[in-house]
Structure formats: C-alpha cells, structure tokens
Amino acid sequence: MKLIIGGYAQGKSKYGEARFPGHILYDEANFSLLYREAPGTGIRINHLHRIIREKLEVGQTEEEILQEVEEIARNHPDCVFISDEIGSGIVPMDPLDRRWREVTGRILIRIAAESDEVIRLFCGIPQVIKKGLPAVRHIFLIRHGATPGNLEHRYIGRTDESLSETGRREIERHCYPICDAVFCSPMRRCRETAELIHPARIPVEVADFRETDFGRFEGHTYQELQDNPAYRHWLRTEGTIPFPDGESREEVRARVLEGWQKMLQEAEDRENIALVIHGGTIMTLLSELFGGNYYDYQVRNGEGYSFDVSRDGICSGLRARSYSGGSGDMEPSGAANR
C-alpha cells in the first residue's frame, strides 16, 4: 500500500498516473464500483479526502469509514491512496468541516502507518517521506568470470587473481539483469566482474563473501594432488573436514551468513540486488537457505542463480540462471573448478 499526499493542485493525480499506470483509477464519482474488482487488483483511489467527506455527509461514522479503508487495503495490498492535506490553516467554523478535517487527518495517519511508501507532492516534485522494505526483494547470484587458475581447474581461493582474457570476453557477451544495488567479494576477480556487468554502479564490497581458503591445496589441480595422502583423505570425507592449514566448511558458513545479513541491511529498500561472488560462497549460501547437498549448487563462471526474499526474510523461488542468453537449467561444473 502506498499513500500520496500534498496540497491542492500540486500534481498528485498526475504523479499517481505516471507512477502506477496499470492501476485502475477510482474517485468520488465511481468509488462504489470498486467492490466489483477481484482481490489483488491494482487500484488507485484519487481524492480520498472528498470520499471521506461524502461518507460523513450521509451519516457514516469515522470507525465505519476506517474499516472500509482497511478492507480495501486487505483486498488490494498494492493499492494507492491519493489525498489532499486539509489539516492546515484556520480552524473551520462549520462543525462538519471541522469534523471532516479531523477524521481525514486521523485516517491518513493510519494509512501512512501501514503503507510501505508515503510520497508528498510539492510544486509537482515528489518527496519520499517514508520508504519501507519492498514486499519482495529479487536476488541475483553471479559467479565471477573465469581466471587463469579456473581455466586450469586449480583450487583458487585466497589467491587474488584477475580475470583472464577468456573470462572477460565471456562476461562481456553475457546478458545480466538490471539491478539497483550490486554487492561483491573484495577479491579482484569479483570486483572486475561486477564492474563489467554494471559499469554505472559502484559495487559494495562484503569481506565475508570472499572465497574459501583452500590451505595447502591452494593453487593446485586434482592431478597434482591425487597422490597426496592429505588430499585423498579430504576427498574420502566429501570435503567435510577442514582444508589443511585452511578453512573448515563451518567457518566459511558462519562468515558467509554474517555477510548475507549485513548485505540485506545495507541494501535497505533496493528491490533488485546482484551479488557477484565465488562458487564456494554461492554453494555455502544456497545450501543454508534452501537445504540440500552443498555440491548441488555448483555453477560455472559467469552463471548463477536467482531467488526472492520476502520482507520477513523467507527465501523462495530458487532458479538456476544462464546469463549467456537463455534461462534454462545449467550443467554443474567440476568440483575443483571454483
């Protein structure tokens, strides 16, 4: 629900039409027809102050009018109320005028308290005086482009590699969603990918989104490690034990989830959020948020996932995304190709 207020002839109706063109318009002339609309329909109610006046004139109480407004909001949660501010100036002599001003003020207070956005128009200029969290935020997880180590299938964690020319060209060929906030790991490969994808936005670095520290396996390939006893033991445990001289999965999980919460707070009211991060970070985050095996969420360089987060933190709608031009499911990459 949204509320647009302002003085007389300040551009409220024009702003509402431009901002919410798909919403069906109702005012004092056709207000009674509103109840024919199916629940969930987007509606825009203009001249709410006049509608309140007409209801007072036919004997409706303030409580009855408020109940009607609340019912509209329940049935049409995306509705927009537009009203003049009539509480300023000299106190009217007429009892009905005084009551109208007071009732309208109190009803607008209730609407504003429940609205996720309140906009005041002054000389045609919108001023956002309240902005809550959107009902749903859309999250796009994007694994950074390929580095030289990725192309050689090496364990690249704490090594701060740049993108390879191949990785850079692949990112430039892909098509990514438009986002109003971009967050990334502080590592060079993620920063460079974020800058290629969203050149007009400065990515916000989240230190806790860095890749896993692979310890003594760092920089090596499977072929180089296959005869290493420590590596063979690690493989037998399916990676559940810590990397020798590196991080454990529990340590990575704790910091990634902390970074996730920090990101949500810093994103504030942004609705479309891109996270340009690492394969291990993506696997850690999704296995925690959606369950399943850690390795179920492997992803190629430059590809990723999308999902929604509700206002109360519930995640839903997980979908594998191929940003190379299609939207179908993706084949997982190799375990060491992170």
LOMARLUM-946601 format. One record per atom (N, C-alpha, C): residue in three letters; x, y, z. Coordinates in steps of 0.1 Angstrom, whole numbers, padded with zeros to 4 digits, always signed. Atoms other than C-alpha are relative to their C-alpha. Layout:
<rs>
alaXYZ ...
</rs>
This chain:
<rs>
met+0008-0012+0000 met+0000+0000+0000 met+0009+0012+0000 lys-0008-0013+0000 lys+0012+0035-0008 lys-0010+0012+0001 leu+0007-0012-0002 leu+0000+0070+0001 leu+0006+0012-0007 ile-0005-0012+0007 ile+0004+0101-0020 ile-0009+0012+0006 ile+0006-0011-0006 ile-0004+0134-0002 ile+0006+0013-0005 gly-0005-0013+0004 gly+0000+0171-0008 gly-0011+0010+0000 gly+0010-0010+0001 gly-0018+0204-0011 gly-0008+0000-0013 tyr+0009+0000+0012 tyr-0044+0213-0037 tyr+0008+0004-0012 ala-0006-0003+0013 ala-0032+0213-0073 ala+0015-0001+0000 gln-0014+0001-0001 gln+0003+0201-0065 gln+0006-0011-0009 gly-0005+0010+0009 gly+0005+0173-0091 gly-0002-0014+0005 lys+0001+0014-0005 lys-0006+0143-0071 lys-0007-0010-0009 ser+0006+0010+0009 ser-0030+0128-0096 ser+0009-0003-0012 lys-0009+0002+0012 lys-0006+0133-0125 lys+0012-0010+0004 tyr-0011+0008-0005 tyr+0022+0117-0104 tyr-0005-0015+0001 gly+0005+0013-0002 gly+0000+0088-0095 gly-0002-0008-0013 glu+0003+0006+0013 glu-0010+0081-0131 glu+0013-0004-0006 ala-0013+0004+0006 ala+0027+0082-0142 ala+0007-0011+0007 arg-0007+0010-0008 arg+0040+0061-0114 arg-0007-0013+0000 phe+0008+0013-0001 phe+0012+0035-0114 phe-0010-0001-0011 pro+0009+0000+0011 pro-0002+0034-0149 pro-0009-0012-0002 gly+0008+0012+0001 gly-0015-0001-0146 gly-0011-0001+0010 his+0010+0000-0010 his-0036+0007-0116 his-0014+0006-0005 ile+0013-0005+0004 ile-0074+0012-0121 ile-0004+0011+0008 leu+0003-0013-0007 leu-0085+0047-0112 leu-0014+0000+0006 tyr+0013-0002-0006 tyr-0113+0053-0087 tyr+0001+0013+0007 asp+0001-0013-0007 asp-0125+0086-0072 asp-0014+0001+0006 glu+0013-0001-0006 glu-0156+0100-0056 glu-0012-0003-0010 ala+0011+0002+0010 ala-0176+0096-0089 ala-0003-0015-0002 asn+0002+0015+0002 asn-0171+0058-0092 asn+0004-0009+0011 phe-0005+0008-0011 phe-0160+0047-0058 phe-0008-0012+0003 ser+0008+0011-0003 ser-0189+0024-0053 ser+0002-0012-0009 leu-0003+0011+0009 leu-0178+0003-0083 leu+0012-0008+0004 leu-0013+0006-0004 leu-0145-0005-0066 leu-0002-0015+0004 tyr+0002+0013-0006 tyr-0160-0035-0049 tyr-0003-0012-0010 arg+0001+0010+0010 arg-0165-0053-0082 arg+0014-0006-0004 glu-0014+0005+0004 glu-0127-0057-0086 glu+0004-0012+0008 ala-0005+0012-0006 ala-0112-0090-0079 ala+0011+0003+0010 pro-0011-0002-0010 pro-0089-0092-0048 pro+0013+0000-0007 gly-0013-0001+0006 gly-0054-0083-0057 gly+0002+0009-0011 thr-0001-0009+0011 thr-0062-0060-0085 thr+0007+0013+0005 gly-0007-0013-0003 gly-0040-0028-0086 gly-0010+0011-0002 ile+0009-0011+0001 ile-0062+0002-0078 ile+0007+0013+0005 arg-0005-0013-0004 arg-0055+0039-0074 arg-0012+0008+0004 ile+0012-0007-0005 ile-0080+0058-0053 ile+0004+0015+0002 asn-0003-0015+0000 asn-0079+0096-0060 asn-0011+0007+0008 his+0009-0008-0008 his-0095+0123-0039 his-0006-0007+0012 leu+0005+0007-0012 leu-0097+0102-0008 leu-0007+0010+0010 his+0005-0010-0010 his-0104+0134+0013 his-0015+0003-0004 arg+0014-0002+0004 arg-0136+0140-0008 arg-0009-0012+0002 ile+0008+0012-0003 ile-0147+0104-0005 ile-0004+0000+0015 ile+0003-0001-0014 ile-0144+0108+0033 ile-0011+0010+0003 arg+0010-0011-0002 arg-0164+0140+0032 arg-0014-0005-0004 glu+0013+0004+0005 glu-0192+0124+0012 glu-0006-0011+0010 lys+0004+0010-0010 lys-0194+0095+0037 lys-0005+0006+0013 leu+0004-0007-0013 leu-0196+0118+0067 leu-0013+0007-0003 glu+0013-0007+0003 glu-0224+0137+0050 glu-0012-0009+0000 val+0011+0009+0000 val-0245+0106+0047 val-0001-0008+0013 gly+0002+0006-0013 gly-0240+0097+0083 gly+0009-0011+0004 gln-0009+0010-0004 gln-0212+0072+0083 gln+0009+0005+0011 thr-0009-0004-0011 thr-0190+0072+0114 thr+0015-0001-0004 glu-0015+0002+0003 glu-0152+0075+0115 glu+0004-0014+0000 glu-0004+0014-0001 glu-0149+0039+0126 glu-0004-0008-0013 glu+0004+0007+0011 glu-0170+0027+0097 glu+0008+0004-0013 ile-0008-0004+0012 ile-0150+0047+0071 ile+0014-0006+0001 leu-0013+0007-0002 leu-0118+0034+0086 leu+0000-0015-0003 gln+0002+0015+0002 gln-0130-0002+0085 gln-0001-0002-0016 glu+0002+0001+0014 glu-0139+0004+0048 glu+0014+0001-0007 val-0013-0002+0005 val-0104+0017+0041 val+0009-0012+0002 glu-0009+0012-0004 glu-0087-0012+0059 glu-0004-0012-0008 glu+0005+0011+0009 glu-0109-0037+0039 glu+0006+0001-0014 ile-0006-0003+0013 ile-0097-0021+0007 ile+0015-0004+0000 ala-0014+0003-0001 ala-0061-0024+0018 ala+0003-0015+0001 arg-0002+0015-0001 arg-0065-0061+0027 arg-0003-0007-0013 asn+0004+0006+0013 asn-0082-0070-0006 asn+0009+0004-0011 his-0009-0005+0011 his-0058-0049-0027 his+0013+0006+0007 pro-0012-0004-0007 pro-0024-0048-0009 pro+0009+0009-0007 asp-0008-0009+0008 asp-0008-0029-0038 asp-0008+0013-0003 cys+0008-0012+0003 cys-0034-0001-0037 cys+0007+0013+0003 val-0006-0013-0001 val-0025+0036-0039 val-0011+0010+0004 phe+0009-0010-0004 phe-0044+0062-0019 phe+0006+0014-0003 ile-0005-0014+0003 ile-0042+0099-0030 ile-0010+0010+0007 ser+0009-0009-0008 ser-0055+0127-0008 ser+0007+0014+0001 asp-0005-0013-0004 asp-0052+0164-0002 asp+0003+0001+0015 glu-0003-0003-0014 glu-0037+0176+0030 glu-0010+0012+0004 ile+0010-0010-0003 ile-0066+0196+0046 ile+0001+0004+0015 gly+0000-0002-0014 gly-0054+0199+0082 gly+0007+0014+0004 ser-0006-0013-0003 ser-0036+0233+0079 ser-0009+0012-0001 gly+0008-0012+0001 gly-0049+0268+0081 gly-0009+0002+0012 ile+0010-0004-0011 ile-0077+0284+0102 ile-0010-0012+0003 val+0009+0010-0004 val-0099+0260+0121 val-0014+0005-0005 pro+0013-0003+0006 pro-0133+0259+0102 pro-0010+0003+0011 met+0012-0004-0009 met-0164+0275+0118 met-0010-0011+0000 asp+0010+0010+0002 asp-0187+0248+0104 asp+0004-0013+0007 pro-0003+0012-0008 pro-0189+0217+0127 pro+0003-0012-0009 leu-0003+0011+0009 leu-0190+0193+0097 leu+0014+0002-0006 asp-0014-0003+0005 asp-0159+0210+0082 asp+0011-0004+0010 arg-0010+0004-0011 arg-0141+0206+0115 arg+0002-0015+0001 arg-0001+0015-0001 arg-0150+0170+0118 arg+0006-0006-0012 trp-0006+0005+0012 trp-0141+0163+0082 trp+0015+0001+0001 arg-0015-0002+0000 arg-0106+0178+0087 arg+0006-0010+0010 glu-0005+0009-0010 glu-0101+0158+0119 glu+0000-0015-0004 val+0001+0014+0004 val-0114+0125+0106 val+0010-0003-0011 thr-0009+0002+0011 thr-0094+0128+0074 thr+0014-0001+0005 gly-0014+0001-0006 gly-0062+0135+0094 gly+0003-0013+0007 arg-0002+0013-0007 arg-0067+0105+0116 arg+0001-0012-0009 ile-0001+0011+0010 ile-0074+0082+0087 ile+0013+0000-0008 leu-0013-0001+0007 leu-0044+0094+0068 leu+0012-0005+0009 ile-0010+0005-0009 ile-0023+0087+0099 ile+0001-0015+0000 arg+0001+0015+0000 arg-0035+0051+0099 arg+0005-0005-0013 ile-0005+0005+0013 ile-0029+0047+0062 ile+0015+0001-0001 ala-0014-0002+0000 ala+0006+0062+0065 ala+0008-0010+0008 ala-0007+0009-0009 ala+0015+0039+0094 ala+0001-0014-0007 glu+0000+0013+0006 glu+0006+0008+0073 glu+0006+0000-0014 ser-0005-0001+0013 ser+0019+0020+0040 ser+0015-0003-0001 asp-0014+0002+0001 asp+0053+0008+0027 asp+0007+0012-0007 glu-0006-0012+0006 glu+0058+0042+0009 glu-0010+0011+0002 val+0009-0012-0001 val+0044+0077+0016 val+0008+0011-0008 ile-0006-0010+0008 ile+0051+0104-0010 ile-0008+0013+0001 arg+0007-0013-0001 arg+0043+0141-0006 arg+0004+0008-0013 leu-0003-0008+0012 leu+0040+0163-0038 leu+0000+0015+0004 phe-0001-0014-0002 phe+0051+0199-0036 phe+0005+0007-0013 cys-0003-0006+0013 cys+0050+0220-0068 cys+0004-0011-0011 gly-0002+0010+0010 gly+0049+0188-0088 gly+0012-0009+0003 ile-0012+0008-0003 ile+0081+0174-0071 ile-0003-0010+0011 pro+0003+0010-0011 pro+0077+0141-0052 pro+0011+0000+0010 gln-0009+0001-0011 gln+0093+0139-0018 gln-0004-0013+0008 val+0003+0012-0007 val+0095+0104-0003 val+0003+0002+0015 ile-0001-0002-0014 ile+0088+0108+0034 ile+0000-0013+0008 lys-0001+0013-0007 lys+0086+0071+0042 lys+0002-0010-0011 lys-0003+0011+0009 lys+0101+0041+0024 lys+0003-0012+0008 gly-0003+0012-0007 gly+0098+0007+0038 gly+0006-0011-0009 leu-0005+0011+0008 leu+0112-0026+0026 leu-0010-0004-0010 pro+0009+0006+0010 pro+0097-0039-0006 pro-0006-0013+0005 ala+0006+0013-0004 ala+0073-0069-0002 ala+0010-0011-0003 val-0009+0011+0004 val+0098-0090-0021 val+0013+0007-0006 arg-0013-0004+0006 arg+0135-0085-0030 arg+0005-0011-0009 his-0005+0010+0009 his+0149-0102-0060 his+0015-0001+0000 ile-0014+0002-0002 ile+0184-0116-0055 ile+0006-0008-0012 phe-0007+0007+0011 phe+0207-0125-0084 phe+0014-0003+0004 leu-0014+0005-0003 leu+0238-0146-0076 leu+0008-0002-0013 ile-0008+0001+0012 ile+0265-0143-0102 ile+0014-0005+0004 arg-0014+0004-0002 arg+0298-0163-0101 arg+0009+0008-0009 his-0009-0008+0008 his+0327-0142-0112 his+0005-0007-0013 gly-0006+0005+0012 gly+0343-0146-0146 gly+0012-0009+0002 ala-0011+0010-0001 ala+0370-0172-0153 ala+0013+0007+0002 thr-0013-0004-0001 thr+0405-0166-0141 thr+0010-0010-0006 pro-0010+0010+0005 pro+0437-0183-0154 pro-0001-0013+0008 gly+0001+0012-0009 gly+0435-0207-0124 gly-0012-0008-0002 asn+0012+0007+0003 asn+0399-0215-0131 asn+0001-0008-0013 leu-0002+0007+0013 leu+0407-0224-0167 leu+0008-0012+0001 glu-0009+0012-0002 glu+0434-0248-0155 glu-0006-0009+0011 his+0007+0009-0010 his+0409-0263-0129 his+0009-0001+0013 arg-0007+0000-0012 arg+0430-0252-0100 arg-0009+0005+0012 tyr+0007-0005-0012 tyr+0418-0246-0064 tyr+0005+0015+0002 ile-0003-0014-0001 ile+0417-0208-0064 ile-0009+0006+0011 gly+0008-0006-0011 gly+0406-0194-0030 gly+0006+0013+0004 arg-0005-0012-0005 arg+0427-0168-0013 arg+0009+0007-0010 thr-0009-0006+0011 thr+0449-0162-0044 thr-0009+0011-0007 asp+0008-0011+0005 asp+0438-0128-0057 asp+0003+0002-0015 glu-0002+0000+0014 glu+0437-0135-0094 glu-0009+0010-0007 ser+0008-0008+0009 ser+0424-0111-0121 ser-0007-0009-0010 leu+0007+0008+0010 leu+0400-0123-0148 leu+0010-0003-0011 ser-0008+0003+0012 ser+0416-0140-0178 ser-0007+0007-0011 glu+0006-0007+0011 glu+0410-0125-0212 glu-0012-0008-0005 thr+0012+0008+0003 thr+0387-0155-0219 thr-0011+0003+0009 gly+0010-0003-0010 gly+0368-0148-0187 gly-0006+0013-0003 arg+0005-0014+0002 arg+0365-0111-0195 arg-0009+0000-0013 arg+0008+0000+0013 arg+0352-0118-0231 arg-0014-0007+0003 glu+0013+0007-0002 glu+0326-0143-0218 glu-0010+0009+0008 ile+0008-0009-0008 ile+0313-0118-0192 ile-0006+0011-0009 glu+0005-0011+0009 glu+0310-0091-0219 glu-0010-0005-0010 arg+0010+0006+0009 arg+0290-0115-0241 arg-0013-0003+0007 his+0012+0004-0007 his+0265-0124-0214 his-0009+0011+0002 cys+0010-0010-0002 cys+0233-0106-0207 cys-0005-0002+0015 tyr+0003+0001-0014 tyr+0227-0098-0170 tyr-0012+0009+0004 pro+0012-0008-0004 pro+0196-0083-0152 pro+0004+0014+0005 ile-0002-0014-0006 ile+0194-0046-0144 ile-0003-0001+0015 cys+0001+0001-0014 cys+0199-0042-0107 cys+0002+0014+0006 asp-0002-0013-0007 asp+0196-0012-0083 asp+0010+0000+0011 ala-0011+0001-0010 ala+0223-0025-0059 ala+0009-0012-0004 val-0010+0010+0004 val+0255-0045-0066 val+0009-0002+0012 phe-0010+0004-0010 phe+0275-0063-0039 phe+0009-0010-0005 cys-0009+0010+0005 cys+0306-0083-0044 cys+0010-0004+0011 ser-0012+0003-0008 ser+0335-0101-0027 ser+0011+0010-0003 pro-0010-0009+0002 pro+0365-0079-0022 pro+0012-0005-0009 met-0011+0006+0008 met+0387-0102-0043 met-0001+0006-0015 arg-0002-0007+0013 arg+0399-0088-0077 arg-0009-0006-0010 arg+0008+0006+0011 arg+0381-0113-0099 arg-0015+0003+0001 cys+0014-0004-0001 cys+0347-0104-0084 cys-0002+0015-0002 arg+0001-0014+0002 arg+0353-0067-0084 arg+0000+0003-0015 glu-0001-0002+0015 glu+0363-0068-0121 glu-0012-0005-0007 thr+0012+0005+0006 thr+0333-0089-0130 thr-0012+0010+0003 ala+0011-0010-0003 ala+0309-0065-0112 ala+0001+0013-0008 glu-0001-0013+0007 glu+0324-0035-0129 glu-0003-0002-0015 leu+0004+0003+0014 leu+0320-0052-0163 leu-0015-0001-0002 ile+0014+0002+0001 ile+0284-0062-0156 ile-0008+0013+0002 his+0007-0012-0004 his+0273-0030-0140 his+0009+0012+0001 pro-0010-0011+0000 pro+0297-0002-0151 pro-0005+0013+0006 ala+0005-0013-0005 ala+0274+0026-0139 ala-0002-0001+0015 arg+0002+0001-0015 arg+0273+0013-0103 arg+0013-0004+0007 ile-0012+0003-0008 ile+0300+0012-0077 ile-0004-0012+0009 pro+0004+0011-0008 pro+0299-0023-0062 pro+0004+0002+0015 val-0002+0000-0014 val+0297-0026-0024 val+0007-0013+0004 glu-0008+0012-0004 glu+0324-0050-0011 glu-0004-0005+0013 val+0004+0007-0012 val+0314-0075+0015 val+0011-0010+0003 ala-0012+0009-0003 ala+0345-0091+0031 ala-0003-0014+0003 asp+0003+0013-0004 asp+0327-0121+0044 asp-0004-0009-0012 phe+0003+0007+0012 phe+0318-0131+0008 phe+0012-0005-0008 arg-0012+0005+0007 arg+0354-0140-0001 arg+0000-0015-0001 glu+0000+0014+0003 glu+0362-0174-0014 glu+0007-0008+0012 thr-0006+0009-0010 thr+0372-0204+0009 thr+0015+0000-0001 asp-0014+0002+0000 asp+0408-0206+0019 asp+0003-0015-0001 phe-0002+0014+0002 phe+0419-0239+0005 phe+0013-0006+0006 gly-0012+0005-0007 gly+0451-0241+0026 gly+0011-0005-0009 arg-0011+0006+0008 arg+0478-0264+0013 arg-0004-0005-0014 phe+0005+0004+0013 phe+0456-0273-0017 phe+0000+0012-0009 glu+0001-0012+0008 glu+0456-0237-0029 glu+0009+0000-0012 gly-0007-0002+0012 gly+0467-0232-0065 gly+0003-0013-0007 his-0003+0013+0006 his+0469-0270-0073 his-0012-0005-0007 thr+0010+0007+0007 thr+0449-0292-0096 thr-0002-0013+0006 tyr+0003+0014-0005 tyr+0433-0326-0089 tyr+0012-0009-0004 gln-0011+0009+0005 gln+0461-0342-0110 gln+0012+0001+0009 glu-0012-0002-0008 glu+0488-0326-0089 glu-0002-0005+0014 leu+0003+0004-0014 leu+0471-0336-0056 leu-0004-0014+0002 gln+0007+0013-0001 gln+0457-0370-0064 gln+0008-0011+0008 asp-0008+0010-0008 asp+0486-0389-0047 asp+0004+0006+0014 asn-0002-0006-0013 asn+0487-0366-0017 asn-0009-0006+0010 pro+0008+0007-0010 pro+0476-0385+0014 pro-0010+0009+0006 ala+0009-0009-0007 ala+0460-0354+0030 ala-0012+0003-0010 tyr+0010-0003+0010 tyr+0441-0347-0002 tyr-0009-0012-0002 arg+0008+0012+0002 arg+0429-0383-0006 arg-0009-0002+0012 his+0008+0001-0012 his+0417-0383+0030 his-0011+0011-0001 trp+0010-0010+0001 trp+0399-0350+0024 trp-0011-0004-0010 leu+0009+0004+0010 leu+0382-0364-0007 leu-0010-0011+0006 arg+0008+0011-0006 arg+0370-0395+0013 arg-0010+0005+0009 thr+0010-0006-0009 thr+0352-0372+0037 thr-0010+0009-0007 glu+0008-0009+0008 glu+0335-0354+0008 glu+0001+0014+0004 gly-0003-0014-0003 gly+0351-0322+0019 gly-0006+0005+0013 thr+0006-0005-0012 thr+0335-0321+0053 thr+0010+0004+0011 ile-0010-0004-0010 ile+0368-0318+0072 ile+0007+0013-0005 pro-0007-0012+0005 pro+0388-0285+0071 pro+0011-0003-0010 phe-0011+0001+0009 phe+0413-0279+0044 phe+0013+0001+0008 pro-0012-0001-0008 pro+0448-0285+0058 pro+0006+0014-0001 asp-0004-0013-0001 asp+0460-0251+0070 asp-0009+0010-0006 gly+0010-0009+0006 gly+0428-0236+0055 gly-0012+0001+0009 glu+0013-0001-0007 glu+0392-0231+0065 glu-0008-0013+0000 ser+0010+0010-0001 ser+0365-0255+0076 ser-0012+0005-0007 arg+0013-0004+0005 arg+0331-0256+0060 arg-0008+0008+0010 glu+0008-0007-0010 glu+0316-0244+0093 glu+0005+0014+0001 glu-0006-0014-0001 glu+0340-0214+0094 glu-0005+0008-0012 val+0005-0007+0012 val+0330-0204+0059 val-0015+0003+0001 arg+0015-0002-0002 arg+0293-0209+0066 arg-0003+0011+0009 ala+0003-0011-0010 ala+0294-0186+0097 ala+0003+0013-0006 arg-0003-0014+0005 arg+0311-0157+0079 arg-0009+0003-0012 val+0009-0003+0011 val+0290-0161+0047 val-0014+0005+0004 leu+0013-0003-0005 leu+0258-0160+0066 leu+0000+0014+0007 glu-0001-0013-0006 glu+0270-0130+0086 glu+0001+0011-0011 gly-0001-0009+0011 gly+0279-0113+0053 gly-0014+0002-0007 trp+0013-0001+0005 trp+0244-0121+0040 trp-0009+0009+0008 gln+0008-0009-0008 gln+0227-0104+0069 gln+0005+0015-0001 lys-0005-0013+0002 lys+0250-0074+0065 lys-0005+0006-0013 met+0004-0004+0013 met+0242-0072+0029 met-0015+0004-0001 leu+0014-0003-0001 leu+0204-0073+0035 leu-0003+0014+0007 gln+0001-0013-0008 gln+0207-0044+0060 gln+0005+0011-0009 glu-0005-0011+0008 glu+0228-0023+0037 glu-0008+0002-0013 ala+0008-0001+0012 ala+0206-0030+0007 ala-0012+0009+0002 glu+0011-0008-0003 glu+0178-0012+0025 glu-0012-0003-0008 asp+0013+0002+0008 asp+0148-0007+0001 asp+0003-0004-0014 arg-0003+0005+0014 arg+0166-0020-0031 arg-0008-0012-0003 glu+0008+0012+0004 glu+0144-0045-0049 glu+0007-0010-0008 asn-0007+0009+0008 asn+0168-0060-0074 asn+0015+0001+0003 ile-0013+0000-0006 ile+0201-0070-0059 ile+0009-0010-0007 ala-0009+0010+0006 ala+0231-0086-0076 ala+0012-0002+0010 leu-0012+0004-0008 leu+0258-0105-0057 leu+0010-0006-0009 val-0010+0006+0009 val+0289-0111-0077 val+0011-0006+0010 ile-0008+0007-0011 ile+0307-0137-0056 ile+0006-0013-0006 his-0007+0012+0004 his+0325-0171-0057 his-0009-0012+0000 gly+0007+0013+0000 gly+0314-0206-0064 gly-0002-0006+0013 gly+0001+0005-0013 gly+0321-0217-0029 gly-0010+0008+0009 thr+0010-0009-0007 thr+0302-0187-0015 thr-0014-0003-0004 ile+0014+0003+0004 ile+0272-0195-0036 ile-0005-0013+0005 met+0004+0014-0005 met+0272-0232-0026 met-0003+0001+0015 thr+0002-0002-0015 thr+0275-0222+0011 thr-0013+0007+0002 leu+0012-0007-0002 leu+0247-0197+0009 leu-0012-0007-0003 leu+0012+0007+0004 leu+0222-0217-0010 leu-0003-0013+0007 ser+0003+0012-0008 ser+0227-0249+0009 ser-0005+0003+0014 glu+0005-0004-0013 glu+0220-0230+0041 glu-0014+0006-0002 leu+0013-0006+0002 leu+0190-0210+0027 leu-0011-0010-0005 phe+0009+0009+0007 phe+0174-0238+0007 phe+0001-0015+0003 gly-0002+0014-0003 gly+0188-0270+0021 gly+0007-0008-0012 gly-0006+0008+0010 gly+0202-0299+0001 gly+0015-0001+0002 asn-0015+0002-0001 asn+0238-0310-0005 asn+0007+0012-0005 tyr-0009-0011+0004 tyr+0265-0284-0007 tyr+0003+0000-0015 tyr-0004+0001+0014 tyr+0276-0297-0041 tyr-0011+0001-0010 asp+0011-0001+0009 asp+0241-0295-0055 asp+0000+0014-0007 tyr+0001-0014+0005 tyr+0247-0258-0062 tyr+0013+0005-0007 gln-0012-0003+0008 gln+0279-0259-0082 gln-0005+0008-0013 val+0004-0009+0011 val+0279-0233-0110 val+0012+0005-0008 arg-0011-0005+0008 arg+0300-0222-0139 arg+0004+0014+0002 asn-0004-0014+0000 asn+0319-0190-0142 asn-0010+0009-0008 gly+0009-0009+0007 gly+0296-0161-0152 gly-0014-0004+0001 glu+0014+0004-0001 glu+0265-0180-0144 glu-0005+0001+0015 gly+0004-0002-0014 gly+0244-0182-0112 gly-0014-0005+0002 tyr+0013+0004-0005 tyr+0210-0184-0095 tyr-0008+0013+0003 ser+0008-0011-0005 ser+0181-0161-0087 ser-0010-0006+0010 phe+0010+0004-0010 phe+0156-0162-0058 phe-0006+0013+0006 asp+0006-0012-0006 asp+0133-0139-0039 asp+0001-0001+0016 val+0000-0001-0015 val+0134-0128-0002 val-0011+0009+0004 ser+0011-0008-0005 ser+0103-0116+0015 ser+0004+0009+0011 arg-0003-0010-0010 arg+0101-0088+0039 arg+0003-0006+0014 asp-0003+0006-0013 asp+0102-0112+0068 asp+0011-0011-0001 gly-0012+0008+0002 gly+0133-0130+0054 gly-0002-0014-0005 ile+0002+0013+0006 ile+0117-0160+0038 ile+0004-0001-0015 cys-0005+0001+0013 cys+0135-0172+0007 cys-0008-0010-0008 ser+0009+0009+0008 ser+0116-0188-0022 ser+0004+0002-0015 gly-0001-0001+0014 gly+0116-0193-0060 gly+0014-0002-0005 leu-0014+0002+0005 leu+0152-0205-0064 leu+0000-0006-0014 arg-0001+0003+0014 arg+0161-0208-0100 arg+0014+0001-0006 ala-0013-0001+0007 ala+0193-0217-0119 ala-0001+0010-0012 arg+0000-0010+0011 arg+0202-0189-0143 arg+0012-0001-0009 ser-0011+0000+0010 ser+0222-0190-0175 ser-0001+0014-0006 tyr+0000-0014+0005 tyr+0231-0154-0183 tyr+0006+0001-0014 ser-0006+0000+0013 ser+0246-0164-0217 ser-0010+0002-0011 gly+0010-0003+0010 gly+0213-0157-0234 gly-0013-0008+0002 gly+0012+0008-0004 gly+0189-0184-0221 gly-0003+0001+0014 ser+0004+0000-0014 ser+0171-0190-0189 ser-0002-0014+0005 gly+0002+0014-0004 gly+0172-0228-0187 gly+0010-0004+0011 asp-0009+0005-0011 asp+0189-0250-0161 asp+0014-0002-0006 met-0014+0001+0003 met+0227-0252-0161 met+0006-0013+0004 glu-0007+0012-0004 glu+0250-0282-0160 glu+0011+0005+0010 pro-0009-0004-0010 pro+0272-0281-0129 pro+0015-0001-0005 ser-0014+0001+0004 ser+0310-0275-0132 ser+0007-0010+0009 gly-0007+0009-0009 gly+0337-0297-0117 gly+0002+0005+0014 ala-0001-0004-0014 ala+0343-0297-0080 ala+0012+0009+0002 ala-0011-0009-0002 ala+0377-0281-0083 ala+0000+0013-0008 asn+0000-0012+0009 asn+0367-0255-0108 asn-0008+0011+0007 arg+0006-0010-0008 arg+0359-0228-0083 arg+0007+0013-0002 
</rs>
